[in-house]
Amino acid sequence: MKSRRADAGAGGHEAAISFGSNLGQSLAIIAKAWREMGDCPVLTPVALSSPYRSQPLDMISDNWFVNAAALVRTTLSPEALLRLLHAVEAKHGRRRGPVALASPQDRPLDLDLLLYDDLLLATERLVVPHPRMAQRLFMLTPLAEIAEGRLHPASGKTIGALLAELQRSRPDQLIERIAW
């Protein structure tokens, strides 16, 4: 396990969260999940990106995703925040289990913890920063909209620089901004 202690500072820790949905009314599901997170006393909403439409990646599906990214402040530990995110997913019909983890499936809501302060963490249940974030336009594009200058703690590069590199190296990943 690698970790670097994150400084809570005033108001808790800053976390970046990725939202995704490709089943049901995806825009409405993401907007509702964001509002529900804002109602949690242990979370303070900071910023929500525009929504983006993206092709499925690393899975076979005809259903394109709607994605967004958010910044929140929280007093929760990374593990407790992950449990909260999984509870919000479950409330919206997301089912996790061995089959779901073995092969990616369509989902009404997918919430991923991308960053937590400048923490580097690797446990059996959680890796922060998100281990595939730098290879996924659907994560970097919305995150760059709200945190372009933020440093990725493992690479030392800004989110904007990671996005520019990925856009050059993976033009096959399709993503477009849409409206709420």
C-alpha positions as CSV (number, residue, x, y, z in Angstrom):
1,M,0.0,0.0,0.0
2,K,1.3,3.4,-1.0
3,S,-0.1,6.4,0.6
4,R,0.6,10.1,1.3
5,R,-1.3,11.7,4.1
6,A,-3.8,14.3,2.7
7,D,-4.2,17.5,4.7
8,A,-7.8,18.1,5.6
9,G,-7.4,21.8,6.0
10,A,-10.5,23.9,6.7
11,G,-13.7,22.3,5.4
12,G,-12.3,18.8,5.0
13,H,-10.8,17.1,2.0
14,E,-11.3,17.8,-1.7
15,A,-12.4,14.9,-3.8
16,A,-13.0,14.6,-7.6
17,I,-15.8,12.2,-8.6
18,S,-16.7,10.9,-12.1
19,F,-20.4,10.4,-12.9
20,G,-21.5,8.1,-15.7
21,S,-24.8,6.6,-16.9
22,N,-25.9,4.7,-20.0
23,L,-29.2,3.3,-18.9
24,G,-32.5,5.2,-18.5
25,Q,-32.7,9.0,-18.4
26,S,-29.0,9.5,-17.9
27,L,-28.9,13.3,-17.7
28,A,-31.7,13.2,-15.1
29,I,-30.1,10.4,-13.1
30,I,-26.7,12.2,-12.9
31,A,-28.4,15.5,-12.0
32,K,-30.4,13.8,-9.2
33,A,-27.4,11.9,-7.9
34,W,-25.5,15.3,-7.7
35,R,-28.4,16.9,-5.8
36,E,-28.6,13.8,-3.4
37,M,-24.9,14.1,-2.7
38,G,-25.4,17.8,-1.9
39,D,-28.0,16.8,0.7
40,C,-25.4,14.6,2.5
41,P,-24.2,16.5,5.6
42,V,-20.7,15.1,5.1
43,L,-20.3,16.5,1.6
44,T,-20.2,20.0,0.3
45,P,-20.6,20.4,-3.4
46,V,-17.9,22.6,-5.0
47,A,-18.4,22.3,-8.8
48,L,-20.1,20.1,-11.4
49,S,-18.9,20.0,-15.0
50,S,-21.1,20.1,-18.1
51,P,-22.4,16.8,-19.2
52,Y,-20.7,14.9,-22.0
53,R,-21.8,12.1,-24.3
54,S,-19.2,9.4,-24.8
55,Q,-19.0,6.0,-26.6
56,P,-18.7,3.0,-24.4
57,L,-15.0,2.1,-23.7
58,D,-13.7,-1.4,-22.8
59,M,-17.2,-2.9,-23.1
60,I,-19.7,-3.8,-25.9
61,S,-22.9,-1.8,-25.8
62,D,-25.1,0.2,-28.1
63,N,-25.8,2.6,-25.3
64,W,-23.6,5.7,-25.2
65,F,-22.8,7.2,-21.8
66,V,-23.5,10.5,-20.3
67,N,-20.6,11.6,-18.1
68,A,-19.8,14.5,-15.8
69,A,-17.2,15.3,-13.1
70,A,-17.7,16.9,-9.8
71,L,-15.6,18.4,-7.0
72,V,-16.7,18.0,-3.4
73,R,-15.4,18.8,0.0
74,T,-15.8,16.0,2.6
75,T,-14.9,15.0,6.1
76,L,-15.1,11.3,5.1
77,S,-12.1,9.1,4.6
78,P,-11.5,7.9,1.0
79,E,-12.9,4.4,2.0
80,A,-16.0,5.9,3.6
81,L,-16.5,8.2,0.6
82,L,-16.3,5.1,-1.7
83,R,-19.0,3.4,0.4
84,L,-21.2,6.5,0.1
85,L,-20.7,6.6,-3.6
86,H,-21.7,2.9,-3.9
87,A,-24.8,3.6,-1.8
88,V,-25.8,6.4,-4.1
89,E,-25.3,4.0,-7.1
90,A,-27.4,1.3,-5.5
91,K,-30.2,3.8,-4.8
92,H,-30.3,4.4,-8.6
93,G,-30.3,0.7,-9.5
94,R,-26.6,-0.1,-9.8
95,R,-25.9,-3.7,-8.9
96,R,-22.3,-4.7,-8.0
97,G,-21.1,-8.2,-7.6
98,P,-18.6,-10.8,-9.1
99,V,-20.3,-10.9,-12.5
100,A,-20.6,-7.1,-12.7
101,L,-16.9,-6.7,-11.8
102,A,-15.8,-9.4,-14.2
103,S,-17.3,-7.9,-17.3
104,P,-18.4,-4.3,-17.7
105,Q,-22.1,-3.8,-18.1
106,D,-24.6,-1.1,-18.9
107,R,-25.4,0.8,-15.8
108,P,-27.9,3.5,-14.6
109,L,-25.2,5.2,-12.5
110,D,-21.5,4.7,-12.1
111,L,-19.6,6.9,-9.6
112,D,-15.8,6.7,-9.4
113,L,-13.5,8.4,-6.9
114,L,-10.8,10.0,-9.2
115,L,-8.8,12.1,-6.8
116,Y,-8.8,12.7,-3.0
117,D,-6.6,15.7,-2.1
118,D,-3.1,14.7,-3.3
119,L,-3.4,11.3,-1.8
120,L,-1.7,8.2,-3.3
121,L,-3.5,5.1,-2.1
122,A,-3.6,1.5,-3.2
123,T,-5.7,-1.0,-1.2
124,E,-7.7,-4.1,-2.2
125,R,-10.9,-2.1,-2.6
126,L,-9.6,1.4,-3.6
127,V,-6.9,2.9,-5.7
128,V,-6.5,6.7,-5.7
129,P,-5.9,8.4,-8.1
130,H,-8.2,6.3,-10.2
131,P,-5.9,3.9,-12.0
132,R,-7.3,4.3,-15.5
133,M,-8.2,8.0,-15.4
134,A,-5.3,9.1,-17.6
135,Q,-6.5,6.7,-20.4
136,R,-10.2,7.8,-20.4
137,L,-11.4,10.9,-22.2
138,F,-14.8,10.5,-20.5
139,M,-13.1,11.1,-17.1
140,L,-10.5,13.7,-18.1
141,T,-12.6,15.9,-20.3
142,P,-15.2,16.8,-17.7
143,L,-12.6,16.9,-14.9
144,A,-10.4,19.3,-16.9
145,E,-13.4,21.6,-17.3
146,I,-13.6,22.2,-13.5
147,A,-10.0,21.4,-12.4
148,E,-7.7,21.8,-15.4
149,G,-4.7,23.1,-13.3
150,R,-5.0,20.5,-10.6
151,L,-2.0,18.2,-10.4
152,H,-2.4,14.4,-10.8
153,P,-0.5,13.3,-7.7
154,A,1.1,10.2,-9.3
155,S,2.2,11.8,-12.6
156,G,2.9,15.3,-11.4
157,K,1.1,16.6,-14.6
158,T,-1.9,18.8,-14.6
159,I,-5.3,17.4,-15.5
160,G,-5.2,19.7,-18.6
161,A,-1.8,18.3,-19.7
162,L,-3.0,14.7,-19.2
163,L,-6.1,15.5,-21.3
164,A,-4.1,17.1,-24.1
165,E,-1.8,14.0,-24.2
166,L,-4.7,11.6,-24.4
167,Q,-6.5,13.6,-27.1
168,R,-3.4,13.4,-29.2
169,S,-2.7,9.7,-28.6
170,R,-6.3,8.4,-28.6
171,P,-8.3,10.2,-31.3
172,D,-10.6,7.1,-31.5
173,Q,-12.2,7.9,-28.2
174,L,-15.3,9.9,-29.0
175,I,-16.8,12.5,-26.6
176,E,-19.0,15.6,-27.1
177,R,-20.3,18.2,-24.7
178,I,-24.1,18.3,-24.4
179,A,-26.4,20.5,-22.3
180,W,-28.2,19.8,-19.0
